[in-house]
């Protein structure tokens, strides 16, 4: 099973080890938050990705390559 998220917003103070990614998150964070409010199924958080992974293991996944909308739906199933 392959997870292919488009954008992930890190939560709980988690930071990338890569300096360029840390810089990009600082610059792009306001845009990512706005994009998440507009389309939550395309801009995911670390907890949504984690919930989706657990749901995929517990209940299976609709296909072997999961796009952001599939990942979001799996996370919702996990929370139910």
N, C-alpha and C positions, 0 to 999 in steps of 0.2 A: 504494500500500500504506500503510495507516494502522496504527501501533502504538499500542495503548491500554493501557499498563501501569497497574496499580492503585496500587502503591507502589514506589518505587525507593530503595534504600539507596546513597548515594554512597560511593565507595571512593577510596583513594589520596589522601586529604586534600582532595578536591574539595569546594568549598563554593559554595552558591548566592550570586548577587549580591544577592538579595532578603533583607533583614534578617529579615523575618517567617519565611521558609522556613528560614533558618539557625537561628533560635530554635526553630522547630517540630522540626527534626531533633535538636537537643540534647535537647529534652524527650521526644520520641517514640522516639529511637533504641533504648532498652532494649526497648520494646514491639515495634518493627519487627524487631529481632533475634530475639526470641522467636517472633513470627509467622512469620518466615522458617524457623525450625527446625521449626515445626509444618506449614507449608504453603509449601515453597520455590517452587512454581509460581505463587504469587500475590504474594509480596513478592520483587521482583527486585533485583539489584545492577546497577550501571552496566556492569560487564563482561558480565553475562548479556545485557543489552539490546544492547550492542555486538556480541557474538557472534551474536545472533539477527539483527541487521541484516545482518551479513556473510553469514550463511547464506541469508537471504532473497534477497540479490542473486545469490549463487552457485548456489543450488539451487531458487529459487522458494519461494512460500509457499502454504499450503493455502487461503487466502482473502484478500480484499483488506483486511478489517478484522481485525486480530489482537488477541485478548484476552490477558491475562497467561499463561494456560496454553499458548496457541499460541506466544507469545514464548519461554517456557521450553523448549518442545519444539524449537523452531528452534535455540536455543543449544546444546542437547544434541547435535543433529545436527552442528552446527559443530565441536564438540569431538571427534566420533568420527572 
